[in-house]
Amino acid sequence: MTKTPHHLDGNAVGGLLIEAFGREMTAARECCGECGSVRELGALLAYTRGPGEVLRCPDCGCVLLVAVRVAGRARVSARAVAWLEMP
């Protein structure tokens, strides 16, 4: 049995990131705190089938951002992001 990936690219969570940050964020660059790779948020792997949106590093699989809606507001955790550079 072959596994099919259940991810999209980071652009899939662009709307929720706009809610959280108040601006377009898919072009923002981040550095993975686990492996040090640098890329735009839109190039991360997005998993959208859970109660929140999860963005993972394509190189090491580390969870970089988790975005959820809580009481009608967007909330983002970015524990493993070493730095974030706005476009």
Backbone as ProteinMPNN parsed JSONL, in Angstrom:
{"seq_chain_A": "MTKTPHHLDGNAVGGLLIEAFGREMTAARECCGECGSVRELGALLAYTRGPGEVLRCPDCGCVLLVAVRVAGRARVSARAVAWLEMP", "coords_chain_A": {"N_chain_A": [[0.836, -1.172, 0.0], [0.656, 2.137, -0.921], [1.563, 5.267, 0.433], [-0.121, 8.313, 0.313], [0.741, 11.71, 0.232], [-0.568, 13.967, 2.628], [-0.47, 16.685, 2.523], [-0.304, 20.188, 1.687], [1.046, 23.093, 0.001], [2.507, 25.839, 1.845], [1.018, 28.07, 1.138], [-1.615, 27.435, 1.379], [-2.494, 28.074, 3.907], [-2.538, 30.765, 3.942], [-4.658, 32.656, 4.261], [-5.429, 32.383, 6.977], [-3.032, 33.137, 8.163], [-2.933, 35.815, 7.393], [-5.084, 36.767, 8.909], [-3.983, 36.416, 11.472], [-1.551, 37.925, 11.459], [-2.168, 40.264, 10.169], [-1.343, 40.967, 7.656], [-0.083, 39.974, 4.406], [1.6, 36.943, 4.511], [2.803, 34.746, 3.279], [5.041, 35.177, 1.755], [6.927, 35.815, 3.576], [10.08, 35.118, 5.045], [11.517, 32.383, 6.817], [13.54, 30.785, 9.323], [14.339, 27.529, 10.018], [14.403, 26.306, 13.231], [15.392, 23.854, 13.883], [16.895, 22.528, 11.757], [18.041, 24.637, 10.381], [17.431, 25.454, 7.799], [16.323, 27.827, 5.343], [13.483, 29.43, 4.118], [10.551, 30.619, 2.302], [7.367, 31.108, 3.932], [5.27, 30.191, 2.373], [6.405, 28.056, 1.062], [6.592, 26.006, 2.814], [5.494, 22.828, 4.213], [2.109, 22.245, 4.435], [-0.293, 21.096, 6.651], [-3.584, 20.482, 6.854], [-5.748, 19.115, 7.823], [-6.404, 18.762, 10.471], [-7.518, 20.03, 13.712], [-6.311, 22.456, 13.655], [-4.028, 24.435, 11.665], [-1.004, 23.234, 10.397], [2.36, 23.954, 9.85], [5.187, 22.573, 8.423], [8.725, 21.948, 8.215], [10.14, 21.262, 5.094], [12.577, 19.977, 4.855], [13.486, 18.734, 7.313], [11.184, 18.014, 8.64], [10.283, 19.18, 10.965], [7.889, 20.705, 13.136], [6.985, 23.894, 12.505], [5.169, 26.093, 12.605], [1.998, 26.477, 14.164], [-1.277, 27.144, 13.57], [-4.363, 28.289, 14.719], [-7.92, 28.822, 15.127], [-9.368, 30.422, 17.767], [-12.045, 31.051, 19.726], [-13.042, 32.708, 17.691], [-10.813, 34.154, 16.933], [-7.547, 34.404, 15.461], [-4.764, 32.403, 16.31], [-1.32, 31.896, 16.705], [1.364, 29.667, 17.054], [4.81, 29.584, 17.105], [7.046, 28.008, 17.823], [9.382, 26.592, 16.91], [10.591, 28.215, 15.06], [13.451, 29.866, 14.191], [13.997, 32.461, 13.322], [12.0, 35.065, 11.832], [11.357, 36.788, 8.918], [9.894, 39.589, 7.668], [8.208, 40.245, 4.548]], "CA_chain_A": [[0.0, 0.0, 0.0], [1.448, 3.362, -0.984], [1.022, 6.389, 1.183], [-0.203, 9.575, -0.422], [0.951, 12.805, 1.181], [-1.767, 14.718, 2.975], [-0.081, 18.072, 2.752], [-0.327, 21.179, 0.617], [2.129, 24.019, 0.305], [2.158, 26.812, 2.872], [0.055, 29.061, 0.656], [-2.954, 26.99, 1.771], [-2.876, 28.708, 5.167], [-2.325, 32.205, 3.777], [-5.762, 33.432, 4.829], [-5.331, 32.362, 8.434], [-1.861, 33.935, 8.534], [-3.332, 37.224, 7.27], [-5.879, 37.051, 10.109], [-3.115, 36.466, 12.647], [-0.503, 38.939, 11.374], [-2.684, 41.502, 9.591], [-0.685, 41.227, 6.366], [0.299, 38.796, 3.621], [2.761, 36.341, 5.149], [3.369, 33.588, 2.586], [6.346, 35.546, 1.209], [7.86, 36.019, 4.685], [11.08, 34.051, 5.145], [11.756, 31.869, 8.161], [14.658, 29.862, 9.493], [13.978, 26.386, 10.858], [15.224, 26.215, 14.429], [15.923, 22.495, 14.009], [17.947, 22.211, 10.772], [18.656, 25.863, 9.87], [17.061, 25.798, 6.42], [15.615, 29.1, 5.205], [12.561, 29.474, 2.966], [9.327, 31.39, 2.505], [6.296, 30.346, 4.574], [4.487, 29.545, 1.323], [7.103, 26.863, 0.588], [6.558, 24.97, 3.845], [4.467, 21.801, 4.042], [0.933, 22.592, 5.233], [-1.217, 20.013, 6.994], [-4.792, 21.252, 7.157], [-6.857, 18.206, 8.142], [-6.642, 18.686, 11.911], [-8.267, 21.149, 14.269], [-5.562, 23.668, 13.321], [-3.172, 24.355, 10.474], [0.368, 22.96, 10.815], [3.389, 24.155, 8.828], [6.394, 21.801, 8.725], [9.913, 22.123, 7.381], [10.253, 20.183, 4.108], [13.865, 19.298, 4.967], [13.62, 17.862, 8.486], [9.859, 17.637, 9.138], [9.996, 19.866, 12.227], [6.707, 21.576, 13.16], [7.448, 25.266, 12.656], [4.066, 26.936, 13.036], [0.668, 25.915, 14.32], [-2.241, 28.245, 13.575], [-5.717, 27.849, 15.041], [-8.903, 29.848, 15.464], [-9.868, 30.232, 19.122], [-13.061, 32.071, 20.032], [-13.148, 33.632, 16.564], [-9.566, 34.883, 16.69], [-6.425, 33.583, 15.002], [-3.672, 32.268, 17.266], [-0.194, 31.216, 16.063], [2.528, 29.26, 17.84], [5.961, 29.433, 16.208], [8.111, 27.575, 18.726], [10.617, 26.108, 16.285], [11.11, 29.173, 14.082], [14.601, 30.579, 14.743], [13.691, 33.865, 13.032], [10.985, 35.326, 10.806], [11.672, 38.043, 8.231], [8.717, 40.05, 6.918], [8.525, 40.612, 3.16]], "C_chain_A": [[0.886, 1.242, 0.0], [0.747, 4.457, -0.201], [0.972, 7.609, 0.279], [-0.034, 10.7, 0.583], [-0.357, 13.572, 1.41], [-1.413, 16.168, 3.279], [-0.232, 18.892, 1.479], [0.897, 22.052, 0.824], [1.606, 25.072, 1.278], [1.177, 27.878, 2.443], [-1.368, 28.702, 1.074], [-3.42, 27.622, 3.079], [-2.686, 30.223, 5.138], [-3.409, 33.055, 4.407], [-5.705, 33.506, 6.339], [-4.127, 33.167, 8.919], [-2.149, 35.427, 8.408], [-4.168, 37.631, 8.486], [-4.976, 37.259, 11.318], [-2.152, 37.644, 12.618], [-0.976, 40.262, 10.77], [-2.045, 41.888, 8.274], [-0.376, 39.908, 5.679], [1.596, 38.236, 4.19], [3.401, 35.197, 4.363], [4.727, 33.892, 1.962], [7.368, 35.826, 2.308], [8.818, 34.833, 4.76], [11.257, 33.662, 6.602], [12.972, 30.966, 8.139], [14.212, 28.77, 10.446], [14.948, 26.299, 12.038], [15.848, 24.846, 14.635], [17.102, 22.261, 13.058], [18.608, 23.444, 10.148], [18.293, 26.232, 8.441], [16.201, 27.06, 6.412], [14.739, 29.034, 3.968], [11.365, 30.33, 3.32], [8.271, 30.503, 3.156], [5.452, 29.606, 3.543], [5.12, 28.274, 0.786], [7.153, 25.75, 1.63], [5.481, 23.947, 3.521], [3.313, 22.114, 4.981], [0.05, 21.371, 5.414], [-2.476, 20.679, 7.551], [-5.971, 20.382, 7.579], [-7.171, 18.105, 9.63], [-7.443, 19.874, 12.407], [-7.58, 22.491, 14.023], [-4.769, 23.432, 12.053], [-1.728, 24.195, 10.959], [1.297, 23.181, 9.631], [4.668, 23.468, 9.286], [7.516, 22.144, 7.76], [9.99, 20.964, 6.389], [11.556, 19.391, 4.232], [13.922, 18.308, 6.127], [12.285, 17.431, 9.087], [9.461, 18.303, 10.438], [8.721, 20.714, 12.099], [7.177, 22.988, 13.465], [6.359, 26.194, 13.169], [2.799, 26.111, 13.176], [-0.275, 27.105, 14.427], [-3.638, 27.679, 13.799], [-6.616, 29.071, 15.201], [-9.462, 29.501, 16.842], [-10.816, 31.391, 19.428], [-13.123, 33.145, 18.944], [-11.905, 34.435, 16.256], [-8.484, 33.913, 16.25], [-5.328, 33.587, 16.059], [-2.575, 31.44, 16.601], [0.882, 30.896, 17.093], [3.657, 29.0, 16.85], [7.193, 29.021, 17.003], [9.43, 27.24, 18.052], [11.154, 27.032, 15.196], [12.243, 29.961, 14.747], [14.439, 32.083, 14.518], [12.688, 33.935, 11.893], [11.256, 36.703, 10.241], [10.486, 38.448, 7.374], [9.129, 40.462, 5.504], [8.608, 42.125, 2.977]], "O_chain_A": [[1.773, 1.371, 0.844], [-0.479, 4.557, -0.179], [1.929, 7.896, -0.44], [-0.606, 10.649, 1.672], [-1.138, 13.787, 0.483], [-1.984, 16.791, 4.174], [-0.281, 18.365, 0.367], [1.703, 21.792, 1.719], [0.4, 25.177, 1.501], [0.562, 28.529, 3.288], [-2.236, 29.573, 1.117], [-4.622, 27.697, 3.331], [-2.676, 30.878, 6.18], [-3.11, 34.076, 5.026], [-5.91, 34.571, 6.92], [-4.191, 33.807, 9.969], [-1.67, 36.222, 9.216], [-3.981, 38.719, 9.031], [-5.188, 38.186, 12.1], [-1.951, 38.3, 13.641], [-0.27, 41.267, 10.847], [-2.194, 43.023, 7.822], [-0.407, 38.849, 6.306], [2.578, 38.963, 4.336], [4.464, 34.718, 4.759], [5.49, 32.971, 1.669], [8.543, 36.051, 2.018], [8.417, 33.686, 4.564], [11.159, 34.497, 7.502], [13.379, 30.455, 7.096], [13.76, 29.053, 11.556], [16.163, 26.226, 11.853], [16.738, 24.689, 15.471], [18.177, 21.846, 13.489], [19.622, 23.318, 9.461], [18.798, 27.225, 7.917], [15.451, 27.324, 7.352], [15.192, 28.631, 2.897], [11.177, 30.719, 4.473], [8.272, 29.288, 2.96], [4.97, 28.507, 3.814], [4.447, 27.487, 0.12], [7.693, 24.676, 1.368], [4.647, 24.178, 2.646], [3.511, 22.238, 6.189], [-0.307, 20.697, 4.447], [-2.436, 21.349, 8.582], [-7.091, 20.881, 7.679], [-8.123, 17.421, 10.008], [-7.985, 20.64, 11.61], [-8.201, 23.544, 14.169], [-4.835, 22.361, 11.449], [-1.281, 24.937, 11.834], [1.058, 22.662, 8.541], [5.174, 23.73, 10.377], [7.277, 22.575, 6.632], [9.915, 19.803, 6.792], [11.633, 18.255, 3.763], [14.356, 17.17, 5.949], [12.259, 16.565, 9.961], [8.388, 18.013, 10.968], [8.503, 21.361, 11.075], [7.703, 23.256, 14.546], [6.6, 26.996, 14.071], [2.558, 25.175, 12.414], [-0.089, 27.975, 15.278], [-4.041, 26.714, 13.15], [-6.145, 30.194, 15.385], [-9.973, 28.399, 17.048], [-10.426, 32.558, 19.39], [-13.241, 34.335, 19.236], [-11.94, 35.316, 15.397], [-8.501, 32.74, 16.623], [-5.002, 34.627, 16.631], [-2.857, 30.403, 16.002], [1.261, 31.746, 17.899], [3.475, 28.279, 15.869], [8.258, 29.623, 16.865], [10.493, 27.575, 18.577], [12.084, 26.66, 14.48], [12.023, 30.644, 15.747], [14.712, 32.883, 15.413], [12.545, 33.002, 11.102], [11.373, 37.676, 10.986], [10.113, 37.725, 6.451], [10.235, 40.955, 5.281], [8.866, 42.6, 1.871]]}, "name": "protein", "num_of_chains": 1, "seq": "MTKTPHHLDGNAVGGLLIEAFGREMTAARECCGECGSVRELGALLAYTRGPGEVLRCPDCGCVLLVAVRVAGRARVSARAVAWLEMP"}
